[in-house]
Protein backbone atom coordinates (compact mmCIF):
# COMPACT_ATOMS: atom_id res chain seq x y z
CA UNK A 1 0.00 0.00 0.00
CA UNK A 2 1.40 3.40 -1.03
CA UNK A 3 0.18 5.42 1.90
CA UNK A 4 0.06 9.20 1.76
CA UNK A 5 2.02 11.27 4.26
CA UNK A 6 1.01 14.74 5.46
CA UNK A 7 3.35 17.12 7.26
CA UNK A 8 1.83 20.06 9.14
CA UNK A 9 4.15 23.01 9.78
CA UNK A 10 2.58 25.89 11.78
CA UNK A 11 4.50 29.14 11.39
CA UNK A 12 4.22 32.69 12.65
CA UNK A 13 6.73 35.32 11.50
CA UNK A 14 9.26 32.67 10.50
CA UNK A 15 10.51 34.26 7.26
CA UNK A 16 14.12 33.63 8.28
CA UNK A 17 13.42 29.90 8.60
CA UNK A 18 10.98 29.21 5.75
CA UNK A 19 13.43 28.14 3.02
CA UNK A 20 15.71 26.08 5.27
CA UNK A 21 12.80 24.34 7.03
CA UNK A 22 11.17 23.56 3.67
CA UNK A 23 14.40 22.05 2.30
CA UNK A 24 15.05 19.83 5.32
CA UNK A 25 11.46 18.75 5.85
CA UNK A 26 10.89 18.12 2.14
CA UNK A 27 14.04 16.02 1.80
CA UNK A 28 13.32 13.90 4.88
CA UNK A 29 9.72 13.13 3.95
CA UNK A 30 10.81 12.26 0.36
CA UNK A 31 13.16 9.68 1.88
CA UNK A 32 10.04 7.84 3.09
CA UNK A 33 7.59 8.29 0.21
CA UNK A 34 6.97 10.32 -2.93
CA UNK A 35 3.27 10.46 -2.04
CA UNK A 36 3.19 13.34 0.42
CA UNK A 37 1.99 16.87 1.10
CA UNK A 38 3.60 19.67 3.10
CA UNK A 39 1.01 21.92 4.73
CA UNK A 40 2.43 25.21 5.98
CA UNK A 41 -0.09 27.00 8.20
CA UNK A 42 0.61 30.75 8.19
CA UNK A 43 -0.81 31.86 11.54
CA UNK A 44 -1.33 35.53 10.65
CA UNK A 45 2.34 36.36 10.02
CA UNK A 46 3.16 40.07 9.65
CA UNK A 47 6.54 39.55 7.96
CA UNK A 48 7.09 38.11 4.47
CA UNK A 49 6.59 34.47 5.50
CA UNK A 50 3.57 34.10 3.21
CA UNK A 51 5.28 35.54 0.14
CA UNK A 52 8.21 33.16 0.61
CA UNK A 53 5.84 30.24 1.01
CA UNK A 54 3.90 31.33 -2.07
CA UNK A 55 7.07 31.38 -4.17
CA UNK A 56 8.02 27.90 -2.96
CA UNK A 57 4.50 26.61 -3.64
CA UNK A 58 4.84 27.63 -7.30
CA UNK A 59 7.92 25.42 -7.59
CA UNK A 60 6.49 22.44 -5.72
CA UNK A 61 2.77 21.73 -5.92
CA UNK A 62 3.10 19.33 -2.98
CA UNK A 63 3.69 22.37 -0.79
CA UNK A 64 0.29 23.62 0.34
CA UNK A 65 -0.49 26.76 2.30
CA UNK A 66 -3.30 27.45 4.74
CA UNK A 67 -3.26 31.18 5.47
CA UNK A 68 -5.30 32.13 8.53
CA UNK A 69 -7.13 35.46 8.67
CA UNK A 70 -5.15 36.53 11.75
CA UNK A 71 -2.98 35.11 14.50
CA UNK A 72 -5.14 32.47 16.24
CA UNK A 73 -2.28 30.86 18.15
CA UNK A 74 0.01 27.88 17.68
CA UNK A 75 -2.45 25.26 18.97
CA UNK A 76 -5.26 26.41 16.68
CA UNK A 77 -2.81 26.54 13.75
CA UNK A 78 -2.06 22.85 14.34
CA UNK A 79 -5.78 22.09 14.10
CA UNK A 80 -6.09 24.18 10.93
CA UNK A 81 -3.45 21.94 9.41
CA UNK A 82 -5.12 18.77 10.66
CA UNK A 83 -8.50 19.76 9.21
CA UNK A 84 -6.90 20.32 5.80
CA UNK A 85 -4.69 17.23 5.73
CA UNK A 86 -5.44 14.06 3.77
CA UNK A 87 -2.59 11.72 4.70
CA UNK A 88 -2.79 8.25 6.20
CA UNK A 89 -0.32 9.47 8.79
CA UNK A 90 0.41 13.07 9.77
CA UNK A 91 3.62 14.60 11.07
CA UNK A 92 3.44 17.81 13.11
CA UNK A 93 6.62 19.89 13.31
CA UNK A 94 7.38 23.58 13.87
CA UNK A 95 9.09 25.72 11.24
CA UNK A 96 11.93 26.82 13.56
CA UNK A 97 13.82 23.52 12.99
CA UNK A 98 14.40 22.89 16.69
CA UNK A 99 12.72 19.51 16.23
CA UNK A 100 14.72 17.38 13.75
CA UNK A 101 12.82 16.18 10.64
CA UNK A 102 15.54 13.53 10.39
CA UNK A 103 13.47 11.68 13.01
CA UNK A 104 10.63 11.20 10.51
CA UNK A 105 11.96 7.84 9.30
CA UNK A 106 12.11 6.33 12.79
CA UNK A 107 8.67 7.70 13.67
CA UNK A 108 7.21 6.35 10.45
CA UNK A 109 8.71 2.91 11.13
CA UNK A 110 7.08 2.85 14.58
CA UNK A 111 3.73 3.65 12.93
CA UNK A 112 3.95 1.36 9.92
CA UNK A 113 5.87 -1.66 11.28
CA UNK A 114 5.10 -1.59 15.01
CA UNK A 115 1.48 -0.41 14.82
CA UNK A 116 1.74 2.68 17.00
CA UNK A 117 -0.99 5.23 16.28
CA UNK A 118 0.76 8.10 18.04
CA UNK A 119 4.54 8.55 18.04
CA UNK A 120 5.63 11.68 19.92
CA UNK A 121 8.98 13.32 20.47
CA UNK A 122 10.56 13.44 23.93
CA UNK A 123 13.31 16.00 24.49
CA UNK A 124 16.31 14.54 26.31
CA UNK A 125 16.71 17.86 28.05
CA UNK A 126 14.60 21.00 27.99
CA UNK A 127 16.60 24.14 27.28
CA UNK A 128 15.92 27.70 28.43
CA UNK A 129 16.60 30.15 31.23
CA UNK A 130 16.23 29.12 34.87
CA UNK A 131 12.89 30.88 35.43
CA UNK A 132 11.24 29.29 32.39
CA UNK A 133 12.60 25.85 33.25
CA UNK A 134 11.29 26.18 36.82
CA UNK A 135 7.84 27.29 35.62
CA UNK A 136 7.70 24.45 33.07
CA UNK A 137 8.60 21.92 35.76
CA UNK A 138 6.03 23.21 38.27
CA UNK A 139 3.28 23.35 35.65
CA UNK A 140 3.83 19.83 34.34
CA UNK A 141 3.90 18.40 37.88
CA UNK A 142 0.58 20.15 38.60
CA UNK A 143 -0.90 18.96 35.31
CA UNK A 144 -0.01 15.33 36.01
CA UNK A 145 -1.32 15.64 39.57
CA UNK A 146 -4.66 17.11 38.53
CA UNK A 147 -5.35 15.33 35.24
CA UNK A 148 -3.72 11.86 35.56
CA UNK A 149 -2.58 12.25 31.94
CA UNK A 150 0.91 11.74 30.55
CA UNK A 151 2.33 15.22 29.92
CA UNK A 152 5.95 14.93 30.93
CA UNK A 153 7.99 18.13 31.13
CA UNK A 154 9.97 17.07 28.04
CA UNK A 155 7.12 16.00 25.74
CA UNK A 156 6.78 17.97 22.50
CA UNK A 157 4.03 18.82 20.03
CA UNK A 158 6.41 17.23 17.49
CA UNK A 159 4.81 13.90 16.62
CA UNK A 160 3.28 11.51 14.11
CA UNK A 161 -0.39 10.60 14.42
CA UNK A 162 -2.53 8.13 12.50
CA UNK A 163 -5.41 9.39 10.31
CA UNK A 164 -7.84 7.74 12.73
CA UNK A 165 -6.44 9.83 15.61
CA UNK A 166 -6.62 12.97 13.44
CA UNK A 167 -10.30 12.33 12.67
CA UNK A 168 -11.11 11.93 16.36
CA UNK A 169 -9.19 15.09 17.28
CA UNK A 170 -10.78 17.39 14.72
CA UNK A 171 -14.25 16.20 15.75
CA UNK A 172 -13.73 17.44 19.30
CA UNK A 173 -15.82 20.54 19.95
CA UNK A 174 -13.74 22.40 22.54
CA UNK A 175 -12.32 25.80 21.63
CA UNK A 176 -9.46 26.22 24.12
CA UNK A 177 -6.97 23.78 22.62
CA UNK A 178 -4.13 22.03 24.41
CA UNK A 179 -2.86 19.64 21.75
CA UNK A 180 -0.47 17.57 23.88
CA UNK A 181 -3.18 17.00 26.47
CA UNK A 182 -5.75 15.96 23.86
CA UNK A 183 -3.19 13.67 22.22
CA UNK A 184 -2.60 11.93 25.55
CA UNK A 185 -6.28 11.92 26.57
CA UNK A 186 -7.45 10.27 23.37
CA UNK A 187 -5.51 7.10 24.16
CA UNK A 188 -4.77 4.28 21.67
CA UNK A 189 -1.31 2.81 21.16
CA UNK A 190 1.32 5.47 21.83
CA UNK A 191 5.08 5.64 22.23
CA UNK A 192 7.80 8.27 22.53
CA UNK A 193 11.20 8.74 20.88
CA UNK A 194 13.94 10.66 22.65
CA UNK A 195 15.90 13.29 20.77
CA UNK A 196 18.14 16.29 21.37
CA UNK A 197 16.37 19.53 20.59
CA UNK A 198 18.43 21.91 18.50
CA UNK A 199 18.82 25.66 18.92
CA UNK A 200 16.63 27.83 16.70
CA UNK A 201 17.99 28.13 13.18
CA UNK A 202 17.08 31.84 13.16
CA UNK A 203 14.76 34.30 14.87
CA UNK A 204 13.40 33.99 18.39
CA UNK A 205 10.66 32.09 20.16
CA UNK A 206 7.13 33.44 19.63
CA UNK A 207 5.92 31.99 22.94
CA UNK A 208 5.89 34.84 25.48
CA UNK A 209 5.41 34.26 29.20
CA UNK A 210 1.77 35.35 28.79
CA UNK A 211 1.18 32.79 26.00
CA UNK A 212 2.81 30.05 28.07
CA UNK A 213 0.65 31.05 31.06
CA UNK A 214 -2.51 30.84 28.92
CA UNK A 215 -1.41 27.48 27.50
CA UNK A 216 -0.81 26.17 31.02
CA UNK A 217 -4.26 27.32 32.18
CA UNK A 218 -5.84 25.64 29.16
CA UNK A 219 -3.99 22.46 30.03
CA UNK A 220 -5.15 22.33 33.64
CA UNK A 221 -8.71 23.65 33.28
CA UNK A 222 -9.48 21.63 30.13
CA UNK A 223 -8.57 18.29 31.64
CA UNK A 224 -9.47 18.44 35.30
CA UNK A 225 -11.96 19.79 37.83
CA UNK A 226 -9.69 18.71 40.69
CA UNK A 227 -8.60 22.31 41.46
CA UNK A 228 -12.24 23.08 42.31
CA UNK A 229 -12.36 20.05 44.60
CA UNK A 230 -9.06 21.14 46.12
CA UNK A 231 -10.51 24.59 46.85
CA UNK A 232 -13.42 22.98 48.73
CA UNK A 233 -11.02 20.80 50.71
CA UNK A 234 -8.68 23.66 51.62
CA UNK A 235 -11.66 25.87 52.49
CA UNK A 236 -13.03 23.18 54.79
CA UNK A 237 -9.63 22.74 56.49
CA UNK A 238 -9.25 26.50 57.04
CA UNK A 239 -12.83 26.70 58.38
CA UNK A 240 -12.12 23.83 60.80
CA UNK A 241 -8.85 25.46 61.93
CA UNK A 242 -10.71 28.75 62.48
CA UNK A 243 -13.25 26.97 64.72
CA UNK A 244 -10.43 25.43 66.75
CA UNK A 245 -8.77 28.84 67.04
CA UNK A 246 -12.01 30.44 68.27
CA UNK A 247 -12.47 27.69 70.88
CA UNK A 248 -8.85 28.10 71.98
CA UNK A 249 -9.18 31.88 72.44
CA UNK A 250 -12.47 31.50 74.35
CA UNK A 251 -10.92 28.88 76.68
CA UNK A 252 -7.82 31.01 77.22
CA UNK A 253 -9.96 34.02 78.06
CA UNK A 254 -12.19 32.07 80.46
CA UNK A 255 -9.42 30.26 82.32
CA UNK A 256 -6.73 32.92 81.91
CA UNK A 257 -3.91 30.42 81.23
CA UNK A 258 -0.61 31.17 79.57
CA UNK A 259 0.21 30.14 76.04
CA UNK A 260 3.89 30.30 75.09
CA UNK A 261 4.43 32.33 78.24
CA UNK A 262 1.82 34.98 77.33
CA UNK A 263 -1.48 35.77 79.08
CA UNK A 264 -4.52 36.76 76.96
CA UNK A 265 -4.71 40.35 78.33
CA UNK A 266 -1.09 40.94 77.31
CA UNK A 267 -1.87 40.42 73.62
CA UNK A 268 -4.37 42.80 72.09
CA UNK A 269 -4.74 40.48 69.06
CA UNK A 270 -4.41 43.19 66.43
CA UNK A 271 -1.67 41.52 64.38
CA UNK A 272 -3.33 38.14 64.70
CA UNK A 273 -6.52 39.61 63.32
CA UNK A 274 -4.69 41.26 60.43
CA UNK A 275 -2.89 38.02 59.54
CA UNK A 276 -6.14 36.06 59.60
CA UNK A 277 -7.89 38.65 57.43
CA UNK A 278 -5.05 38.65 54.92
CA UNK A 279 -5.02 34.84 54.85
CA UNK A 280 -8.76 34.59 54.25
CA UNK A 281 -8.73 37.48 51.79
CA UNK A 282 -5.93 35.90 49.76
CA UNK A 283 -7.62 32.51 49.81
CA UNK A 284 -10.91 34.05 48.64
CA UNK A 285 -9.17 35.87 45.79
CA UNK A 286 -7.42 32.67 44.68
CA UNK A 287 -10.71 30.76 44.79
CA UNK A 288 -12.58 33.46 42.88
CA UNK A 289 -9.79 33.71 40.32
CA UNK A 290 -9.74 29.96 39.68
CA UNK A 291 -13.52 29.72 39.50
CA UNK A 292 -13.43 32.71 37.15
CA UNK A 293 -11.02 30.87 34.85
CA UNK A 294 -13.42 27.92 34.62
CA UNK A 295 -16.40 30.20 34.01
CA UNK A 296 -14.44 32.13 31.38
CA UNK A 297 -13.64 28.92 29.52
CA UNK A 298 -17.27 27.80 29.73
CA UNK A 299 -18.22 31.19 28.28
CA UNK A 300 -15.81 30.65 25.36
CA UNK A 301 -17.19 27.16 24.72
CA UNK A 302 -20.84 28.27 24.86
CA UNK A 303 -20.23 30.98 22.24
CA UNK A 304 -19.24 28.19 19.81
CA UNK A 305 -17.01 30.42 17.71
CA UNK A 306 -14.77 28.65 15.19
CA UNK A 307 -11.19 27.91 16.29
CA UNK A 308 -9.91 29.89 13.28
CA UNK A 309 -10.84 31.40 9.94
CA UNK A 310 -8.97 30.59 6.73
CA UNK A 311 -8.09 33.51 4.46
CA UNK A 312 -6.49 31.60 1.58
CA UNK A 313 -5.58 28.06 0.61
CA UNK A 314 -2.89 27.40 -1.97
CA UNK A 315 -2.37 24.16 -4.01
CA UNK A 316 -5.44 22.42 -2.61
CA UNK A 317 -7.69 20.64 -5.08
CA UNK A 318 -11.02 22.39 -5.16
C-alpha positions as CSV (number, residue, x, y, z in Angstrom):
1,X,0.0,0.0,0.0
2,X,1.4,3.4,-1.0
3,X,0.2,5.4,1.9
4,X,0.1,9.2,1.8
5,X,2.0,11.3,4.3
6,X,1.0,14.7,5.5
7,X,3.4,17.1,7.3
8,X,1.8,20.1,9.1
9,X,4.1,23.0,9.8
10,X,2.6,25.9,11.8
11,X,4.5,29.1,11.4
12,X,4.2,32.7,12.6
13,X,6.7,35.3,11.5
14,X,9.3,32.7,10.5
15,X,10.5,34.3,7.3
16,X,14.1,33.6,8.3
17,X,13.4,29.9,8.6
18,X,11.0,29.2,5.7
19,X,13.4,28.1,3.0
20,X,15.7,26.1,5.3
21,X,12.8,24.3,7.0
22,X,11.2,23.6,3.7
23,X,14.4,22.1,2.3
24,X,15.1,19.8,5.3
25,X,11.5,18.8,5.8
26,X,10.9,18.1,2.1
27,X,14.0,16.0,1.8
28,X,13.3,13.9,4.9
29,X,9.7,13.1,3.9
30,X,10.8,12.3,0.4
31,X,13.2,9.7,1.9
32,X,10.0,7.8,3.1
33,X,7.6,8.3,0.2
34,X,7.0,10.3,-2.9
35,X,3.3,10.5,-2.0
36,X,3.2,13.3,0.4
37,X,2.0,16.9,1.1
38,X,3.6,19.7,3.1
39,X,1.0,21.9,4.7
40,X,2.4,25.2,6.0
41,X,-0.1,27.0,8.2
42,X,0.6,30.7,8.2
43,X,-0.8,31.9,11.5
44,X,-1.3,35.5,10.6
45,X,2.3,36.4,10.0
46,X,3.2,40.1,9.7
47,X,6.5,39.5,8.0
48,X,7.1,38.1,4.5
49,X,6.6,34.5,5.5
50,X,3.6,34.1,3.2
51,X,5.3,35.5,0.1
52,X,8.2,33.2,0.6
53,X,5.8,30.2,1.0
54,X,3.9,31.3,-2.1
55,X,7.1,31.4,-4.2
56,X,8.0,27.9,-3.0
57,X,4.5,26.6,-3.6
58,X,4.8,27.6,-7.3
59,X,7.9,25.4,-7.6
60,X,6.5,22.4,-5.7
61,X,2.8,21.7,-5.9
62,X,3.1,19.3,-3.0
63,X,3.7,22.4,-0.8
64,X,0.3,23.6,0.3
65,X,-0.5,26.8,2.3
66,X,-3.3,27.4,4.7
67,X,-3.3,31.2,5.5
68,X,-5.3,32.1,8.5
69,X,-7.1,35.5,8.7
70,X,-5.1,36.5,11.8
71,X,-3.0,35.1,14.5
72,X,-5.1,32.5,16.2
73,X,-2.3,30.9,18.2
74,X,0.0,27.9,17.7
75,X,-2.5,25.3,19.0
76,X,-5.3,26.4,16.7
77,X,-2.8,26.5,13.8
78,X,-2.1,22.8,14.3
79,X,-5.8,22.1,14.1
80,X,-6.1,24.2,10.9
81,X,-3.4,21.9,9.4
82,X,-5.1,18.8,10.7
83,X,-8.5,19.8,9.2
84,X,-6.9,20.3,5.8
85,X,-4.7,17.2,5.7
86,X,-5.4,14.1,3.8
87,X,-2.6,11.7,4.7
88,X,-2.8,8.3,6.2
89,X,-0.3,9.5,8.8
90,X,0.4,13.1,9.8
91,X,3.6,14.6,11.1
92,X,3.4,17.8,13.1
93,X,6.6,19.9,13.3
94,X,7.4,23.6,13.9
95,X,9.1,25.7,11.2
96,X,11.9,26.8,13.6
97,X,13.8,23.5,13.0
98,X,14.4,22.9,16.7
99,X,12.7,19.5,16.2
100,X,14.7,17.4,13.8
101,X,12.8,16.2,10.6
102,X,15.5,13.5,10.4
103,X,13.5,11.7,13.0
104,X,10.6,11.2,10.5
105,X,12.0,7.8,9.3
106,X,12.1,6.3,12.8
107,X,8.7,7.7,13.7
108,X,7.2,6.3,10.4
109,X,8.7,2.9,11.1
110,X,7.1,2.9,14.6
111,X,3.7,3.7,12.9
112,X,4.0,1.4,9.9
113,X,5.9,-1.7,11.3
114,X,5.1,-1.6,15.0
115,X,1.5,-0.4,14.8
116,X,1.7,2.7,17.0
117,X,-1.0,5.2,16.3
118,X,0.8,8.1,18.0
119,X,4.5,8.6,18.0
120,X,5.6,11.7,19.9
121,X,9.0,13.3,20.5
122,X,10.6,13.4,23.9
123,X,13.3,16.0,24.5
124,X,16.3,14.5,26.3
125,X,16.7,17.9,28.1
126,X,14.6,21.0,28.0
127,X,16.6,24.1,27.3
128,X,15.9,27.7,28.4
129,X,16.6,30.2,31.2
130,X,16.2,29.1,34.9
131,X,12.9,30.9,35.4
132,X,11.2,29.3,32.4
133,X,12.6,25.8,33.2
134,X,11.3,26.2,36.8
135,X,7.8,27.3,35.6
136,X,7.7,24.4,33.1
137,X,8.6,21.9,35.8
138,X,6.0,23.2,38.3
139,X,3.3,23.4,35.6
140,X,3.8,19.8,34.3
141,X,3.9,18.4,37.9
142,X,0.6,20.1,38.6
143,X,-0.9,19.0,35.3
144,X,0.0,15.3,36.0
145,X,-1.3,15.6,39.6
146,X,-4.7,17.1,38.5
147,X,-5.3,15.3,35.2
148,X,-3.7,11.9,35.6
149,X,-2.6,12.3,31.9
150,X,0.9,11.7,30.6
151,X,2.3,15.2,29.9
152,X,5.9,14.9,30.9
153,X,8.0,18.1,31.1
154,X,10.0,17.1,28.0
155,X,7.1,16.0,25.7
156,X,6.8,18.0,22.5
157,X,4.0,18.8,20.0
158,X,6.4,17.2,17.5
159,X,4.8,13.9,16.6
160,X,3.3,11.5,14.1
161,X,-0.4,10.6,14.4
162,X,-2.5,8.1,12.5
163,X,-5.4,9.4,10.3
164,X,-7.8,7.7,12.7
165,X,-6.4,9.8,15.6
166,X,-6.6,13.0,13.4
167,X,-10.3,12.3,12.7
168,X,-11.1,11.9,16.4
169,X,-9.2,15.1,17.3
170,X,-10.8,17.4,14.7
171,X,-14.3,16.2,15.7
172,X,-13.7,17.4,19.3
173,X,-15.8,20.5,20.0
174,X,-13.7,22.4,22.5
175,X,-12.3,25.8,21.6
176,X,-9.5,26.2,24.1
177,X,-7.0,23.8,22.6
178,X,-4.1,22.0,24.4
179,X,-2.9,19.6,21.8
180,X,-0.5,17.6,23.9
181,X,-3.2,17.0,26.5
182,X,-5.8,16.0,23.9
183,X,-3.2,13.7,22.2
184,X,-2.6,11.9,25.5
185,X,-6.3,11.9,26.6
186,X,-7.5,10.3,23.4
187,X,-5.5,7.1,24.2
188,X,-4.8,4.3,21.7
189,X,-1.3,2.8,21.2
190,X,1.3,5.5,21.8
191,X,5.1,5.6,22.2
192,X,7.8,8.3,22.5
193,X,11.2,8.7,20.9
194,X,13.9,10.7,22.7
195,X,15.9,13.3,20.8
196,X,18.1,16.3,21.4
197,X,16.4,19.5,20.6
198,X,18.4,21.9,18.5
199,X,18.8,25.7,18.9
200,X,16.6,27.8,16.7
201,X,18.0,28.1,13.2
202,X,17.1,31.8,13.2
203,X,14.8,34.3,14.9
204,X,13.4,34.0,18.4
205,X,10.7,32.1,20.2
206,X,7.1,33.4,19.6
207,X,5.9,32.0,22.9
208,X,5.9,34.8,25.5
209,X,5.4,34.3,29.2
210,X,1.8,35.3,28.8
211,X,1.2,32.8,26.0
212,X,2.8,30.1,28.1
213,X,0.6,31.1,31.1
214,X,-2.5,30.8,28.9
215,X,-1.4,27.5,27.5
216,X,-0.8,26.2,31.0
217,X,-4.3,27.3,32.2
218,X,-5.8,25.6,29.2
219,X,-4.0,22.5,30.0
220,X,-5.2,22.3,33.6
221,X,-8.7,23.6,33.3
222,X,-9.5,21.6,30.1
223,X,-8.6,18.3,31.6
224,X,-9.5,18.4,35.3
225,X,-12.0,19.8,37.8
226,X,-9.7,18.7,40.7
227,X,-8.6,22.3,41.5
228,X,-12.2,23.1,42.3
229,X,-12.4,20.0,44.6
230,X,-9.1,21.1,46.1
231,X,-10.5,24.6,46.9
232,X,-13.4,23.0,48.7
233,X,-11.0,20.8,50.7
234,X,-8.7,23.7,51.6
235,X,-11.7,25.9,52.5
236,X,-13.0,23.2,54.8
237,X,-9.6,22.7,56.5
238,X,-9.3,26.5,57.0
239,X,-12.8,26.7,58.4
240,X,-12.1,23.8,60.8
241,X,-8.9,25.5,61.9
242,X,-10.7,28.7,62.5
243,X,-13.2,27.0,64.7
244,X,-10.4,25.4,66.8
245,X,-8.8,28.8,67.0
246,X,-12.0,30.4,68.3
247,X,-12.5,27.7,70.9
248,X,-8.9,28.1,72.0
249,X,-9.2,31.9,72.4
250,X,-12.5,31.5,74.4
251,X,-10.9,28.9,76.7
252,X,-7.8,31.0,77.2
253,X,-10.0,34.0,78.1
254,X,-12.2,32.1,80.5
255,X,-9.4,30.3,82.3
256,X,-6.7,32.9,81.9
257,X,-3.9,30.4,81.2
258,X,-0.6,31.2,79.6
259,X,0.2,30.1,76.0
260,X,3.9,30.3,75.1
261,X,4.4,32.3,78.2
262,X,1.8,35.0,77.3
263,X,-1.5,35.8,79.1
264,X,-4.5,36.8,77.0
265,X,-4.7,40.3,78.3
266,X,-1.1,40.9,77.3
267,X,-1.9,40.4,73.6
268,X,-4.4,42.8,72.1
269,X,-4.7,40.5,69.1
270,X,-4.4,43.2,66.4
271,X,-1.7,41.5,64.4
272,X,-3.3,38.1,64.7
273,X,-6.5,39.6,63.3
274,X,-4.7,41.3,60.4
275,X,-2.9,38.0,59.5
276,X,-6.1,36.1,59.6
277,X,-7.9,38.7,57.4
278,X,-5.1,38.6,54.9
279,X,-5.0,34.8,54.9
280,X,-8.8,34.6,54.3
281,X,-8.7,37.5,51.8
282,X,-5.9,35.9,49.8
283,X,-7.6,32.5,49.8
284,X,-10.9,34.1,48.6
285,X,-9.2,35.9,45.8
286,X,-7.4,32.7,44.7
287,X,-10.7,30.8,44.8
288,X,-12.6,33.5,42.9
289,X,-9.8,33.7,40.3
290,X,-9.7,30.0,39.7
291,X,-13.5,29.7,39.5
292,X,-13.4,32.7,37.1
293,X,-11.0,30.9,34.8
294,X,-13.4,27.9,34.6
295,X,-16.4,30.2,34.0
296,X,-14.4,32.1,31.4
297,X,-13.6,28.9,29.5
298,X,-17.3,27.8,29.7
299,X,-18.2,31.2,28.3
300,X,-15.8,30.6,25.4
301,X,-17.2,27.2,24.7
302,X,-20.8,28.3,24.9
303,X,-20.2,31.0,22.2
304,X,-19.2,28.2,19.8
305,X,-17.0,30.4,17.7
306,X,-14.8,28.6,15.2
307,X,-11.2,27.9,16.3
308,X,-9.9,29.9,13.3
309,X,-10.8,31.4,9.9
310,X,-9.0,30.6,6.7
311,X,-8.1,33.5,4.5
312,X,-6.5,31.6,1.6
313,X,-5.6,28.1,0.6
314,X,-2.9,27.4,-2.0
315,X,-2.4,24.2,-4.0
316,X,-5.4,22.4,-2.6
317,X,-7.7,20.6,-5.1
318,X,-11.0,22.4,-5.2
